[in-house]
Amino acid sequence: MDNTQPSVFDMVGGEPTFRKLVDLFYAKVEADPDLRPLFPDDLEPGKHWQYLFLMQYWGGPGQYAAERGHPRLRMRHAPFAIDASARDAWVRHMHTAIDEVGIQEPARSMMRDYFDRGATFMINHDGPPGENQS
């Protein structure tokens, strides 16, 4: 008897769900006047990497690692001044995107918890978002 649990990747419907999640999330970021300045002018590369990373993290294809190596998330986000307010906006947009995609339990709670913790770990600045770090 096989007692293995399906991956979150499989539970939510695989690649199309992650593509939709990333597209919805980035549409919210693009429309957010406070959060948008933290992102590069061209959002497409970030969308690509987030899509590949999330699929891999949640049990899908390992294309992210094959193309980019270890995620090193904290290092990759170090150039951006991320404070608690930016973290909260990022999480709010991701939670909304998860709900709009229609991701069901238990994957919904697993993903929301991961994003809550991960976004908190990215905080690297005490001032307003977009302010240069000293």
N, CA, C and O atoms as a Tinker XYZ file with bonds, in Angstrom:
   536  protein
     1  N      0.834000   -1.178000    0.000000    73     2
     2  CA     0.000000    0.000000    0.000000    64     1     3
     3  C      0.885000    1.249000    0.000000    63     2     4     5
     4  O      1.857000    1.325000    0.752000    81     3
     5  N      0.546000    2.220000   -0.841000    73     3     6
     6  CA     1.315000    3.453000   -0.970000    64     5     7
     7  C      0.718000    4.525000   -0.065000    63     6     8     9
     8  O     -0.415000    4.963000   -0.265000    81     7
     9  N      1.502000    4.945000    0.939000    73     7    10
    10  CA     1.035000    5.954000    1.886000    64     9    11
    11  C      1.593000    7.336000    1.591000    63    10    12    13
    12  O      1.456000    8.241000    2.414000    81    11
    13  N      2.216000    7.518000    0.438000    73    11    14
    14  CA     2.785000    8.825000    0.141000    64    13    15
    15  C      1.667000    9.824000   -0.157000    63    14    16    17
    16  O      0.689000    9.518000   -0.839000    81    15
    17  N      1.849000   11.009000    0.371000    73    15    18
    18  CA     0.894000   12.091000    0.132000    64    17    19
    19  C      1.212000   12.740000   -1.212000    63    18    20    21
    20  O      2.378000   12.824000   -1.596000    81    19
    21  N      0.197000   13.193000   -1.921000    73    19    22
    22  CA     0.490000   13.929000   -3.154000    64    21    23
    23  C      1.178000   15.253000   -2.812000    63    22    24    25
    24  O      0.953000   15.823000   -1.744000    81    23
    25  N      1.999000   15.722000   -3.711000    73    23    26
    26  CA     2.664000   17.010000   -3.499000    64    25    27
    27  C      1.639000   18.134000   -3.633000    63    26    28    29
    28  O      0.575000   17.954000   -4.225000    81    27
    29  N      1.973000   19.279000   -3.081000    73    27    30
    30  CA     1.116000   20.451000   -3.260000    64    29    31
    31  C      0.997000   20.754000   -4.751000    63    30    32    33
    32  O     -0.075000   21.124000   -5.229000    81    31
    33  N      2.086000   20.598000   -5.476000    73    31    34
    34  CA     2.073000   20.804000   -6.924000    64    33    35
    35  C      0.949000   19.992000   -7.568000    63    34    36    37
    36  O      0.188000   20.511000   -8.385000    81    35
    37  N      0.851000   18.715000   -7.193000    73    35    38
    38  CA    -0.194000   17.857000   -7.749000    64    37    39
    39  C     -1.574000   18.198000   -7.188000    63    38    40    41
    40  O     -2.563000   18.173000   -7.921000    81    39
    41  N     -1.647000   18.517000   -5.890000    73    39    42
    42  CA    -2.939000   18.833000   -5.263000    64    41    43
    43  C     -3.625000   20.022000   -5.926000    63    42    44    45
    44  O     -4.848000   20.040000   -6.063000    81    43
    45  N     -2.837000   21.016000   -6.339000    73    43    46
    46  CA    -3.447000   22.244000   -6.859000    64    45    47
    47  C     -3.659000   22.225000   -8.371000    63    46    48    49
    48  O     -4.282000   23.136000   -8.916000    81    47
    49  N     -3.156000   21.210000   -9.047000    73    47    50
    50  CA    -3.374000   21.127000  -10.483000    64    49    51
    51  C     -2.159000   21.409000  -11.341000    63    50    52    53
    52  O     -2.281000   21.573000  -12.555000    81    51
    53  N     -0.985000   21.470000  -10.723000    73    51    54
    54  CA     0.254000   21.561000  -11.485000    64    53    55
    55  C      0.551000   22.909000  -12.106000    63    54    56    57
    56  O      0.139000   23.956000  -11.607000    81    55
    57  N      1.281000   22.854000  -13.215000    73    55    58
    58  CA     1.825000   24.051000  -13.850000    64    57    59
    59  C      0.789000   25.136000  -14.152000    63    58    60    61
    60  O      1.058000   26.304000  -13.872000    81    59
    61  N     -0.377000   24.811000  -14.709000    73    59    62
    62  CA    -1.323000   25.894000  -15.027000    64    61    63
    63  C     -1.752000   26.699000  -13.796000    63    62    64    65
    64  O     -1.962000   27.909000  -13.882000    81    63
    65  N     -1.877000   26.028000  -12.667000    73    63    66
    66  CA    -2.278000   26.724000  -11.445000    64    65    67
    67  C     -1.180000   27.666000  -10.981000    63    66    68    69
    68  O     -1.461000   28.794000  -10.575000    81    67
    69  N      0.060000   27.220000  -11.038000    73    67    70
    70  CA     1.158000   28.086000  -10.620000    64    69    71
    71  C      1.339000   29.252000  -11.584000    63    70    72    73
    72  O      1.680000   30.354000  -11.153000    81    71
    73  N      1.122000   29.037000  -12.858000    73    71    74
    74  CA     1.198000   30.134000  -13.836000    64    73    75
    75  C      0.135000   31.185000  -13.499000    63    74    76    77
    76  O      0.424000   32.382000  -13.477000    81    75
    77  N     -1.076000   30.737000  -13.242000    73    75    78
    78  CA    -2.164000   31.665000  -12.920000    64    77    79
    79  C     -1.881000   32.398000  -11.607000    63    78    80    81
    80  O     -2.118000   33.601000  -11.503000    81    79
    81  N     -1.375000   31.675000  -10.609000    73    79    82
    82  CA    -1.051000   32.281000   -9.316000    64    81    83
    83  C     -0.033000   33.409000   -9.490000    63    82    84    85
    84  O     -0.224000   34.509000   -8.973000    81    83
    85  N      1.030000   33.135000  -10.208000    73    83    86
    86  CA     2.083000   34.133000  -10.414000    64    85    87
    87  C      1.548000   35.316000  -11.222000    63    86    88    89
    88  O      1.853000   36.465000  -10.902000    81    87
    89  N      0.766000   35.055000  -12.249000    73    87    90
    90  CA     0.209000   36.149000  -13.052000    64    89    91
    91  C     -0.702000   37.040000  -12.215000    63    90    92    93
    92  O     -0.612000   38.265000  -12.296000    81    91
    93  N     -1.574000   36.439000  -11.416000    73    91    94
    94  CA    -2.469000   37.224000  -10.555000    64    93    95
    95  C     -1.681000   38.020000   -9.520000    63    94    96    97
    96  O     -1.960000   39.196000   -9.288000    81    95
    97  N     -0.702000   37.377000   -8.901000    73    95    98
    98  CA     0.113000   38.051000   -7.897000    64    97    99
    99  C      0.822000   39.263000   -8.497000    63    98   100   101
   100  O      0.777000   40.353000   -7.926000    81    99
   101  N      1.470000   39.081000   -9.636000    73    99   102
   102  CA     2.217000   40.186000  -10.238000    64   101   103
   103  C      1.299000   41.295000  -10.740000    63   102   104   105
   104  O      1.707000   42.456000  -10.755000    81   103
   105  N      0.085000   40.978000  -11.149000    73   103   106
   106  CA    -0.873000   42.024000  -11.528000    64   105   107
   107  C     -1.194000   42.899000  -10.317000    63   106   108   109
   108  O     -1.357000   44.112000  -10.450000    81   107
   109  N     -1.282000   42.293000   -9.153000    73   107   110
   110  CA    -1.541000   43.043000   -7.920000    64   109   111
   111  C     -0.334000   43.895000   -7.537000    63   110   112   113
   112  O     -0.487000   45.046000   -7.129000    81   111
   113  N      0.851000   43.334000   -7.667000    73   111   114
   114  CA     2.076000   44.092000   -7.384000    64   113   115
   115  C      2.161000   45.298000   -8.318000    63   114   116   117
   116  O      2.465000   46.409000   -7.884000    81   115
   117  N      1.892000   45.070000   -9.590000    73   115   118
   118  CA     2.003000   46.149000  -10.573000    64   117   119
   119  C      1.042000   47.292000  -10.262000    63   118   120   121
   120  O      1.354000   48.449000  -10.543000    81   119
   121  N     -0.113000   46.988000   -9.690000    73   119   122
   122  CA    -1.113000   48.008000   -9.375000    64   121   123
   123  C     -0.925000   48.641000   -7.998000    63   122   124   125
   124  O     -1.663000   49.559000   -7.639000    81   123
   125  N      0.039000   48.172000   -7.229000    73   123   126
   126  CA     0.238000   48.658000   -5.862000    64   125   127
   127  C      1.274000   49.787000   -5.865000    63   126   128   129
   128  O      2.456000   49.531000   -6.092000    81   127
   129  N      0.849000   51.035000   -5.614000    73   127   130
   130  CA     1.791000   52.153000   -5.693000    64   129   131
   131  C      2.893000   52.118000   -4.632000    63   130   132   133
   132  O      3.940000   52.739000   -4.812000    81   131
   133  N      2.671000   51.411000   -3.546000    73   131   134
   134  CA     3.691000   51.323000   -2.502000    64   133   135
   135  C      4.678000   50.182000   -2.747000    63   134   136   137
   136  O      5.870000   50.320000   -2.474000    81   135
   137  N      4.183000   49.068000   -3.255000    73   135   138
   138  CA     5.026000   47.891000   -3.443000    64   137   139
   139  C      5.738000   47.895000   -4.797000    63   138   140   141
   140  O      6.859000   47.400000   -4.905000    81   139
   141  N      5.105000   48.443000   -5.818000    73   139   142
   142  CA     5.654000   48.395000   -7.177000    64   141   143
   143  C      7.081000   48.936000   -7.278000    63   142   144   145
   144  O      7.887000   48.359000   -8.007000    81   143
   145  N      7.431000   50.037000   -6.567000    73   143   146
   146  CA     8.797000   50.564000   -6.688000    64   145   147
   147  C      9.894000   49.607000   -6.212000    63   146   148   149
   148  O     11.062000   49.794000   -6.553000    81   147
   149  N      9.539000   48.596000   -5.436000    73   147   150
   150  CA    10.542000   47.629000   -4.980000    64   149   151
   151  C     10.942000   46.649000   -6.076000    63   150   152   153
   152  O     11.958000   45.964000   -5.958000    81   151
   153  N     10.151000   46.581000   -7.133000    73   151   154
   154  CA    10.376000   45.622000   -8.208000    64   153   155
   155  C     11.035000   46.312000   -9.399000    63   154   156   157
   156  O     10.870000   47.517000   -9.588000    81   155
   157  N     11.784000   45.550000  -10.205000    73   155   158
   158  CA    12.394000   46.131000  -11.406000    64   157   159
   159  C     11.316000   46.610000  -12.385000    63   158   160   161
   160  O     10.161000   46.195000  -12.298000    81   159
   161  N     11.704000   47.480000  -13.308000    73   159   162
   162  CA    10.756000   47.981000  -14.308000    64   161   163
   163  C     10.108000   46.839000  -15.082000    63   162   164   165
   164  O      8.895000   46.828000  -15.289000    81   163
   165  N     10.919000   45.888000  -15.505000    73   163   166
   166  CA    10.424000   44.739000  -16.268000    64   165   167
   167  C     10.110000   43.599000  -15.301000    63   166   168   169
   168  O     11.015000   43.009000  -14.710000    81   167
   169  N      8.839000   43.300000  -15.149000    73   167   170
   170  CA     8.418000   42.253000  -14.213000    64   169   171
   171  C      8.534000   40.841000  -14.785000    63   170   172   173
   172  O      8.489000   39.868000  -14.032000    81   171
   173  N      8.681000   40.716000  -16.080000    73   171   174
   174  CA     8.662000   39.382000  -16.700000    64   173   175
   175  C      9.743000   38.435000  -16.183000    63   174   176   177
   176  O      9.428000   37.280000  -15.896000    81   175
   177  N     10.999000   38.860000  -16.049000    73   175   178
   178  CA    11.989000   37.915000  -15.508000    64   177   179
   179  C     11.633000   37.433000  -14.100000    63   178   180   181
   180  O     11.789000   36.252000  -13.791000    81   179
   181  N     11.161000   38.332000  -13.258000    73   179   182
   182  CA    10.762000   37.935000  -11.905000    64   181   183
   183  C      9.609000   36.952000  -11.915000    63   182   184   185
   184  O      9.583000   36.005000  -11.130000    81   183
   185  N      8.657000   37.178000  -12.804000    73   183   186
   186  CA     7.530000   36.247000  -12.929000    64   185   187
   187  C      8.030000   34.861000  -13.334000    63   186   188   189
   188  O      7.599000   33.844000  -12.791000    81   187
   189  N      8.938000   34.847000  -14.288000    73   187   190
   190  CA     9.489000   33.571000  -14.768000    64   189   191
   191  C     10.152000   32.801000  -13.630000    63   190   192   193
   192  O      9.889000   31.615000  -13.431000    81   191
   193  N     11.023000   33.500000  -12.879000    73   191   194
   194  CA    11.744000   32.813000  -11.804000    64   193   195
   195  C     10.816000   32.406000  -10.667000    63   194   196   197
   196  O     10.970000   31.325000  -10.100000    81   195
   197  N      9.858000   33.256000  -10.331000    73   195   198
   198  CA     8.937000   32.890000   -9.254000    64   197   199
   199  C      8.108000   31.671000   -9.656000    63   198   200   201
   200  O      7.901000   30.768000   -8.846000    81   199
   201  N      7.644000   31.642000  -10.870000    73   199   202
   202  CA     6.872000   30.512000  -11.387000    64   201   203
   203  C      7.682000   29.217000  -11.280000    63   202   204   205
   204  O      7.190000   28.219000  -10.754000    81   203
   205  N      8.916000   29.233000  -11.775000    73   203   206
   206  CA     9.750000   28.027000  -11.714000    64   205   207
   207  C     10.074000   27.644000  -10.274000    63   206   208   209
   208  O     10.039000   26.466000   -9.918000    81   207
   209  N     10.390000   28.642000   -9.445000    73   207   210
   210  CA    10.723000   28.357000   -8.050000    64   209   211
   211  C      9.540000   27.731000   -7.321000    63   210   212   213
   212  O      9.694000   26.710000   -6.652000    81   211
   213  N      8.369000   28.332000   -7.446000    73   211   214
   214  CA     7.205000   27.817000   -6.716000    64   213   215
   215  C      6.842000   26.408000   -7.165000    63   214   216   217
   216  O      6.507000   25.561000   -6.337000    81   215
   217  N      6.904000   26.155000   -8.454000    73   215   218
   218  CA     6.608000   24.791000   -8.917000    64   217   219
   219  C      7.585000   23.804000   -8.306000    63   218   220   221
   220  O      7.180000   22.751000   -7.813000    81   219
   221  N      8.873000   24.136000   -8.334000    73   219   222
   222  CA     9.879000   23.229000   -7.784000    64   221   223
   223  C      9.694000   23.059000   -6.282000    63   222   224   225
   224  O      9.714000   21.935000   -5.779000    81   223
   225  N      9.516000   24.158000   -5.566000    73   223   226
   226  CA     9.385000   24.093000   -4.109000    64   225   227
   227  C      8.224000   23.195000   -3.697000    63   226   228   229
   228  O      8.324000   22.448000   -2.724000    81   227
   229  N      7.130000   23.269000   -4.437000    73   227   230
   230  CA     5.929000   22.516000   -4.064000    64   229   231
   231  C      5.846000   21.144000   -4.724000    63   230   232   233
   232  O      4.779000   20.531000   -4.733000    81   231
   233  N      6.952000   20.655000   -5.275000    73   231   234
   234  CA     6.996000   19.271000   -5.734000    64   233   235
   235  C      6.912000   19.065000   -7.223000    63   234   236   237
   236  O      6.766000   17.930000   -7.677000    81   235
   237  N      6.998000   20.126000   -7.998000    73   235   238
   238  CA     6.943000   20.015000   -9.449000    64   237   239
   239  C      8.325000   19.876000  -10.060000    63   238   240   241
   240  O      9.279000   19.512000   -9.373000    81   239
   241  N      8.436000   20.163000  -11.343000    73   239   242
   242  CA     9.707000   20.013000  -12.054000    64   241   243
   243  C     10.821000   20.850000  -11.432000    63   242   244   245
   244  O     10.575000   21.932000  -10.897000    81   243
   245  N     12.044000   20.339000  -11.510000    73   243   246
   246  CA    13.207000   21.001000  -10.935000    64   245   247
   247  C     13.903000   21.952000  -11.883000    63   246   248   249
   248  O     15.122000   22.109000  -11.820000    81   247
   249  N     13.158000   22.582000  -12.748000    73   247   250
   250  CA    13.743000   23.460000  -13.757000    64   249   251
   251  C     14.413000   24.686000  -13.135000    63   250   252   253
   252  O     15.409000   25.175000  -13.669000    81   251
   253  N     13.884000   25.190000  -12.014000    73   251   254
   254  CA    14.500000   26.359000  -11.376000    64   253   255
   255  C     15.957000   26.057000  -11.026000    63   254   256   257
   256  O     16.856000   26.809000  -11.401000    81   255
   257  N     16.185000   24.969000  -10.314000    73   255   258
   258  CA    17.548000   24.610000   -9.899000    64   257   259
   259  C     18.431000   24.341000  -11.111000    63   258   260   261
   260  O     19.607000   24.705000  -11.115000    81   259
   261  N     17.875000   23.709000  -12.132000    73   259   262
   262  CA    18.656000   23.412000  -13.326000    64   261   263
   263  C     19.119000   24.693000  -14.018000    63   262   264   265
   264  O     20.221000   24.740000  -14.564000    81   263
   265  N     18.283000   25.731000  -13.997000    73   263   266
   266  CA    18.615000   26.977000  -14.682000    64   265   267
   267  C     19.347000   27.981000  -13.804000    63   266   268   269
   268  O     20.168000   28.760000  -14.287000    81   267
   269  N     19.041000   27.955000  -12.493000    73   267   270
   270  CA    19.538000   29.032000  -11.640000    64   269   271
   271  C     20.314000   28.564000  -10.420000    63   270   272   273
   272  O     20.928000   29.380000   -9.732000    81   271
   273  N     20.298000   27.283000  -10.141000    73   271   274
   274  CA    21.004000   26.778000   -8.970000    64   273   275
   275  C     20.178000   26.912000   -7.707000    63   274   276   277
   276  O     18.950000   26.983000   -7.758000    81   275
   277  N     20.866000   26.947000   -6.565000    73   275   278
   278  CA    20.194000   27.058000   -5.269000    64   277   279
   279  C     19.413000   28.369000   -5.217000    63   278   280   281
   280  O     19.897000   29.390000   -5.705000    81   279
   281  N     18.212000   28.358000   -4.633000    73   279   282
   282  CA    17.398000   29.575000   -4.608000    64   281   283
   283  C     18.044000   30.780000   -3.910000    63   282   284   285
   284  O     17.914000   31.902000   -4.400000    81   283
   285  N     18.728000   30.580000   -2.791000    73   283   286
   286  CA    19.365000   31.684000   -2.064000    64   285   287
   287  C     18.444000   32.900000   -1.989000    63   286   288   289
   288  O     18.826000   34.005000   -2.374000    81   287
   289  N     17.235000   32.685000   -1.493000    73   287   290
   290  CA    16.220000   33.731000   -1.520000    64   289   291
   291  C     16.630000   35.002000   -0.785000    63   290   292   293
   292  O     16.438000   36.105000   -1.296000    81   291
   293  N     17.183000   34.855000    0.387000    73   291   294
   294  CA    17.567000   36.052000    1.154000    64   293   295
   295  C     18.624000   36.863000    0.392000    63   294   296   297
   296  O     18.540000   38.089000    0.335000    81   295
   297  N     19.596000   36.195000   -0.181000    73   295   298
   298  CA    20.631000   36.883000   -0.948000    64   297   299
   299  C     20.032000   37.575000   -2.177000    63   298   300   301
   300  O     20.380000   38.716000   -2.481000    81   299
   301  N     19.149000   36.896000   -2.869000    73   299   302
   302  CA    18.562000   37.465000   -4.084000    64   301   303
   303  C     17.692000   38.686000   -3.784000    63   302   304   305
   304  O     17.528000   39.558000   -4.637000    81   303
   305  N     17.136000   38.748000   -2.575000    73   303   306
   306  CA    16.287000   39.878000   -2.206000    64   305   307
   307  C     17.046000   40.977000   -1.456000    63   306   308   309
   308  O     16.477000   42.032000   -1.173000    81   307
   309  N     18.307000   40.746000   -1.136000    73   307   310
   310  CA    19.095000   41.709000   -0.359000    64   309   311
   311  C     19.168000   43.107000   -0.985000    63   310   312   313
   312  O     19.174000   44.087000   -0.240000    81   311
   313  N     19.222000   43.245000   -2.308000    73   311   314
   314  CA    19.316000   44.596000   -2.877000    64   313   315
   315  C     18.062000   45.453000   -2.673000    63   314   316   317
   316  O     18.103000   46.665000   -2.887000    81   315
   317  N     16.968000   44.845000   -2.269000    73   315   318
   318  CA    15.703000   45.559000   -2.141000    64   317   319
   319  C     15.416000   45.859000   -0.672000    63   318   320   321
   320  O     15.511000   44.970000    0.173000    81   319
   321  N     15.067000   47.107000   -0.367000    73   319   322
   322  CA    14.758000   47.509000    1.011000    64   321   323
   323  C     13.360000   47.012000    1.361000    63   322   324   325
   324  O     12.360000   47.619000    0.978000    81   323
   325  N     13.302000   45.908000    2.089000    73   323   326
   326  CA    12.030000   45.275000    2.436000    64   325   327
   327  C     11.782000   45.481000    3.926000    63   326   328   329
   328  O     12.508000   44.956000    4.770000    81   327
   329  N     10.740000   46.257000    4.233000    73   327   330
   330  CA    10.372000   46.461000    5.633000    64   329   331
   331  C      9.086000   45.688000    5.933000    63   330   332   333
   332  O      8.557000   44.995000    5.064000    81   331
   333  N      8.589000   45.809000    7.160000    73   331   334
   334  CA     7.396000   45.060000    7.568000    64   333   335
   335  C      6.177000   45.448000    6.737000    63   334   336   337
   336  O      5.334000   44.601000    6.440000    81   335
   337  N      6.078000   46.706000    6.365000    73   335   338
   338  CA     4.949000   47.154000    5.556000    64   337   339
   339  C      4.980000   46.518000    4.165000    63   338   340   341
   340  O      3.948000   46.078000    3.657000    81   339
   341  N      6.158000   46.470000    3.554000    73   339   342
   342  CA     6.302000   45.828000    2.243000    64   341   343
   343  C      6.012000   44.337000    2.352000    63   342   344   345
   344  O      5.369000   43.757000    1.478000    81   343
   345  N      6.484000   43.728000    3.417000    73   343   346
   346  CA     6.214000   42.307000    3.660000    64   345   347
   347  C      4.712000   42.065000    3.740000    63   346   348   349
   348  O      4.193000   41.130000    3.132000    81   347
   349  N      4.018000   42.916000    4.496000    73   347   350
   350  CA     2.574000   42.744000    4.665000    64   349   351
   351  C      1.826000   42.911000    3.348000    63   350   352   353
   352  O      0.891000   42.160000    3.068000    81   351
   353  N      2.228000   43.888000    2.536000    73   351   354
   354  CA     1.590000   44.089000    1.232000    64   353   355
   355  C      1.844000   42.890000    0.327000    63   354   356   357
   356  O      0.934000   42.417000   -0.354000    81   355
   357  N      3.083000   42.398000    0.319000    73   355   358
   358  CA     3.433000   41.238000   -0.507000    64   357   359
   359  C      2.572000   40.033000   -0.109000    63   358   360   361
   360  O      1.998000   39.357000   -0.962000    81   359
   361  N      2.494000   39.782000    1.190000    73   359   362
   362  CA     1.714000   38.641000    1.687000    64   361   363
   363  C      0.232000   38.817000    1.357000    63   362   364   365
   364  O     -0.430000   37.867000    0.941000    81   363
   365  N     -0.281000   40.016000    1.540000    73   363   366
   366  CA    -1.698000   40.273000    1.242000    64   365   367
   367  C     -1.999000   39.944000   -0.223000    63   366   368   369
   368  O     -3.002000   39.297000   -0.523000    81   367
   369  N     -1.126000   40.390000   -1.134000    73   367   370
   370  CA    -1.342000   40.119000   -2.561000    64   369   371
   371  C     -1.229000   38.627000   -2.869000    63   370   372   373
   372  O     -1.992000   38.103000   -3.680000    81   371
   373  N     -0.283000   37.943000   -2.229000    73   371   374
   374  CA    -0.138000   36.509000   -2.478000    64   373   375
   375  C     -1.334000   35.743000   -1.920000    63   374   376   377
   376  O     -1.849000   34.843000   -2.583000    81   375
   377  N     -1.781000   36.082000   -0.722000    73   375   378
   378  CA    -2.959000   35.416000   -0.152000    64   377   379
   379  C     -4.180000   35.625000   -1.048000    63   378   380   381
   380  O     -4.944000   34.691000   -1.293000    81   379
   381  N     -4.357000   36.843000   -1.531000    73   379   382
   382  CA    -5.491000   37.131000   -2.411000    64   381   383
   383  C     -5.388000   36.323000   -3.698000    63   382   384   385
   384  O     -6.385000   35.781000   -4.173000    81   383
   385  N     -4.189000   36.241000   -4.261000    73   383   386
   386  CA    -3.994000   35.455000   -5.490000    64   385   387
   387  C     -4.303000   33.978000   -5.244000    63   386   388   389
   388  O     -4.932000   33.330000   -6.080000    81   387
   389  N     -3.867000   33.446000   -4.109000    73   387   390
   390  CA    -4.163000   32.050000   -3.762000    64   389   391
   391  C     -5.673000   31.833000   -3.730000    63   390   392   393
   392  O     -6.179000   30.848000   -4.267000    81   391
   393  N     -6.380000   32.754000   -3.101000    73   391   394
   394  CA    -7.835000   32.625000   -3.008000    64   393   395
   395  C     -8.505000   32.789000   -4.367000    63   394   396   397
   396  O     -9.457000   32.073000   -4.675000    81   395
   397  N     -8.019000   33.721000   -5.181000    73   395   398
   398  CA    -8.610000   33.931000   -6.503000    64   397   399
   399  C     -8.383000   32.743000   -7.428000    63   398   400   401
   400  O     -9.232000   32.431000   -8.262000    81   399
   401  N     -7.246000   32.084000   -7.284000    73   399   402
   402  CA    -6.980000   30.884000   -8.084000    64   401   403
   403  C     -7.914000   29.753000   -7.649000    63   402   404   405
   404  O     -8.257000   28.878000   -8.445000    81   403
   405  N     -8.317000   29.781000   -6.384000    73   403   406
   406  CA    -9.220000   28.752000   -5.871000    64   405   407
   407  C     -8.504000   27.561000   -5.270000    63   406   408   409
   408  O     -9.042000   26.454000   -5.260000    81   407
   409  N     -7.306000   27.771000   -4.774000    73   407   410
   410  CA    -6.552000   26.682000   -4.150000    64   409   411
   411  C     -7.267000   26.255000   -2.873000    63   410   412   413
   412  O     -7.589000   27.082000   -2.020000    81   411
   413  N     -7.507000   24.968000   -2.757000    73   411   414
   414  CA    -8.287000   24.399000   -1.657000    64   413   415
   415  C     -7.385000   23.859000   -0.557000    63   414   416   417
   416  O     -6.182000   23.678000   -0.746000    81   415
   417  N     -7.993000   23.606000    0.596000    73   415   418
   418  CA    -7.290000   22.975000    1.716000    64   417   419
   419  C     -6.949000   21.534000    1.353000    63   418   420   421
   420  O     -7.690000   20.911000    0.593000    81   419
   421  N     -5.863000   20.991000    1.864000    73   419   422
   422  CA    -4.921000   21.575000    2.807000    64   421   423
   423  C     -3.843000   22.436000    2.139000    63   422   424   425
   424  O     -3.076000   23.109000    2.829000    81   423
   425  N     -3.781000   22.420000    0.811000    73   423   426
   426  CA    -2.725000   23.162000    0.114000    64   425   427
   427  C     -2.808000   24.658000    0.415000    63   426   428   429
   428  O     -1.778000   25.320000    0.545000    81   427
   429  N     -4.014000   25.189000    0.526000    73   427   430
   430  CA    -4.182000   26.626000    0.789000    64   429   431
   431  C     -3.450000   27.036000    2.062000    63   430   432   433
   432  O     -2.661000   27.981000    2.043000    81   431
   433  N     -3.698000   26.348000    3.149000    73   431   434
   434  CA    -3.055000   26.690000    4.425000    64   433   435
   435  C     -1.551000   26.468000    4.373000    63   434   436   437
   436  O     -0.785000   27.257000    4.924000    81   435
   437  N     -1.130000   25.406000    3.719000    73   435   438
   438  CA     0.300000   25.125000    3.607000    64   437   439
   439  C      1.012000   26.254000    2.862000    63   438   440   441
   440  O      2.079000   26.707000    3.275000    81   439
   441  N      0.415000   26.695000    1.770000    73   439   442
   442  CA     1.034000   27.745000    0.969000    64   441   443
   443  C      1.014000   29.077000    1.707000    63   442   444   445
   444  O      2.015000   29.793000    1.722000    81   443
   445  N     -0.110000   29.411000    2.314000    73   443   446
   446  CA    -0.200000   30.683000    3.045000    64   445   447
   447  C      0.817000   30.718000    4.189000    63   446   448   449
   448  O      1.465000   31.742000    4.406000    81   447
   449  N      0.959000   29.630000    4.908000    73   447   450
   450  CA     1.924000   29.577000    6.008000    64   449   451
   451  C      3.349000   29.752000    5.482000    63   450   452   453
   452  O      4.139000   30.502000    6.056000    81   451
   453  N      3.668000   29.070000    4.406000    73   451   454
   454  CA     5.006000   29.198000    3.821000    64   453   455
   455  C      5.285000   30.643000    3.411000    63   454   456   457
   456  O      6.354000   31.177000    3.709000    81   455
   457  N      4.333000   31.276000    2.733000    73   455   458
   458  CA     4.541000   32.649000    2.282000    64   457   459
   459  C      4.625000   33.615000    3.460000    63   458   460   461
   460  O      5.409000   34.564000    3.419000    81   459
   461  N      3.837000   33.393000    4.499000    73   459   462
   462  CA     3.922000   34.242000    5.697000    64   461   463
   463  C      5.329000   34.188000    6.289000    63   462   464   465
   464  O      5.942000   35.222000    6.555000    81   463
   465  N      5.826000   32.982000    6.488000    73   463   466
   466  CA     7.157000   32.811000    7.089000    64   465   467
   467  C      8.262000   33.294000    6.156000    63   466   468   469
   468  O      9.187000   33.986000    6.582000    81   467
   469  N      8.162000   32.928000    4.892000    73   467   470
   470  CA     9.188000   33.315000    3.926000    64   469   471
   471  C      9.291000   34.820000    3.753000    63   470   472   473
   472  O     10.393000   35.364000    3.680000    81   471
   473  N      8.157000   35.490000    3.687000    73   471   474
   474  CA     8.167000   36.943000    3.525000    64   473   475
   475  C      8.747000   37.626000    4.758000    63   474   476   477
   476  O      9.451000   38.629000    4.639000    81   475
   477  N      8.457000   37.095000    5.925000    73   475   478
   478  CA     9.023000   37.658000    7.152000    64   477   479
   479  C     10.541000   37.526000    7.133000    63   478   480   481
   480  O     11.249000   38.437000    7.564000    81   479
   481  N     11.037000   36.418000    6.645000    73   479   482
   482  CA    12.480000   36.181000    6.564000    64   481   483
   483  C     13.168000   37.162000    5.608000    63   482   484   485
   484  O     14.364000   37.418000    5.746000    81   483
   485  N     12.432000   37.707000    4.649000    73   483   486
   486  CA    13.018000   38.632000    3.671000    64   485   487
   487  C     13.159000   40.052000    4.206000    63   486   488   489
   488  O     13.843000   40.869000    3.589000    81   487
   489  N     12.529000   40.369000    5.340000    73   487   490
   490  CA    12.637000   41.726000    5.892000    64   489   491
   491  C     14.104000   42.028000    6.177000    63   490   492   493
   492  O     14.796000   41.275000    6.860000    81   491
   493  N     14.558000   43.169000    5.623000    73   491   494
   494  CA    15.966000   43.541000    5.770000    64   493   495
   495  C     16.151000   45.033000    6.022000    63   494   496   497
   496  O     17.262000   45.553000    5.920000    81   495
   497  N     15.064000   45.715000    6.349000    73   495   498
   498  CA    15.108000   47.175000    6.447000    64   497   499
   499  C     14.033000   47.650000    7.415000    63   498   500   501
   500  O     12.942000   47.082000    7.467000    81   499
   501  N     14.345000   48.706000    8.189000    73   499   502
   502  CA    13.380000   49.240000    9.148000    64   501   503
   503  C     12.583000   50.420000    8.622000    63   502   504   505
   504  O     11.540000   50.757000    9.183000    81   503
   505  N     13.051000   51.055000    7.556000    73   503   506
   506  CA    12.403000   52.257000    7.056000    64   505   507
   507  C     11.316000   51.967000    6.048000    63   506   508   509
   508  O     10.972000   50.811000    5.801000    81   507
   509  N     10.769000   53.043000    5.455000    73   507   510
   510  CA     9.728000   52.869000    4.436000    64   509   511
   511  C     10.258000   52.114000    3.221000    63   510   512   513
   512  O     11.447000   52.204000    2.914000    81   511
   513  N      9.395000   51.369000    2.523000    73   511   514
   514  CA     9.826000   50.632000    1.338000    64   513   515
   515  C     10.403000   51.580000    0.293000    63   514   516   517
   516  O      9.936000   52.708000    0.131000    81   515
   517  N     11.410000   51.109000   -0.399000    73   515   518
   518  CA    12.025000   51.877000   -1.460000    64   517   519
   519  C     13.140000   52.789000   -0.987000    63   518   520   521
   520  O     13.926000   53.274000   -1.801000    81   519
   521  N     13.222000   53.033000    0.314000    73   519   522
   522  CA    14.283000   53.876000    0.855000    64   521   523
   523  C     15.595000   53.102000    0.799000    63   522   524   525
   524  O     15.622000   51.909000    1.104000    81   523
   525  N     16.664000   53.756000    0.419000    73   523   526
   526  CA    17.959000   53.075000    0.339000    64   525   527
   527  C     18.387000   52.584000    1.708000    63   526   528   529
   528  O     18.159000   53.239000    2.725000    81   527
   529  N     19.006000   51.428000    1.710000    73   527   530
   530  CA    19.542000   50.889000    2.955000    64   529   531
   531  C     20.850000   51.592000    3.274000    63   530   532   533
   532  O     21.584000   51.989000    2.369000    81   531
   533  N     21.142000   51.745000    4.563000    73   531   534
   534  CA    22.426000   52.340000    4.923000    64   533   535
   535  C     23.404000   51.280000    5.320000    63   534   536
   536  O     24.546000   51.589000    5.658000    81   535
